[in-house]
Amino acid sequence: MAQNGLTNGTAAMYGGGPNVVLSSPGYHSDMQILMDNMEKLSGTLQRNRQEWSQVQEGLERVGRLQGRLARDGQLPLVNGDISSHEETADESPNVLQLQNELANSYHRLNDLRESFTQLQAVHEEYSKGLEAATQMAQDFQEKEQKYIQSVHEDYSAQLLQARNETMQAQLTHQAWQARLQTLDETVKAAYKAREEEGQPYRRRIAALKEENRILRAKAGWDPPPDSEDEDWDDEGILDVEGKGRGSQGSHGAERGDRMPNLVQGLAG
């Protein structure tokens, strides 16, 4: 079977490769059907050409036979066999048979010419359609390849930007964690320092409260009310200092006022 000249070129043009973007399956199916039809048409044309060559050879043989008979004034006796020169009574049917075969050959030749013309027109239409489809496929392939390449580049750029943003966010998070840890340590140290700083005042307040309770008991007074005790409990350093010093001064004055009476009571 004859091969179309566009088959190998088209197959090479649409061959696979590392940088070739594959088209949709429907496109390959249509192209395969089109190439099969082209191969069938090519085979039909080749057979028609062979038959046309055979018909032409037969016509040439008939023409040569007729020319020889016209020159010699003789007719072939056995179906165009010019090697026999004997005349018999069967020469008329042989001539009629040759004439019928010649007429049939002419009819067949006309039919083959019409078929050849039609197939040639179909071949031209298919060639034009294939060329247009090939050009459209090439344009579509280039367009899709450029689009996919642009999408890939845009995706790569966005991915790189997202990675940079994620890395920057991680660094910021680590910095915040370090700062929070430093702040936590600073707050703990400040709270501990405040506790240590207020500890002497708390001990002194407790000692003064105990001294006040003992002096009140010796003087026969009632113990201090709970509200007065609450003023001395769980206060800050500044409040402790203010209340401690103020209370200390008031209690010192009270002790100074009550000390003579206490001494007199003890002496009595």
Secondary structure by P-SEA (a helix, b strand, c coil): cccccaaaaaaaaaccccccccccaaaaaaaaaaaaaaaaaaaaaaaaaaaaaaaaaaaaaaaaaaaaaaaacccccccccccccccccaaaaaaaaaaaaaaaaaaaaaaaaaaaaaaaaaaaaaaaaaaaaaaaaaaaaaaaaaaaaaaaaaaaaaaaaaaaaaaaaaaaaaaaaaaaaaaaaaaaaaaaaaaaaaaaaaaaaaaaaaaaaaaaaaaccccccaaaaaaaccccaaaaaaaaaaaaaaaaaaaaaaaaaaaaaaac
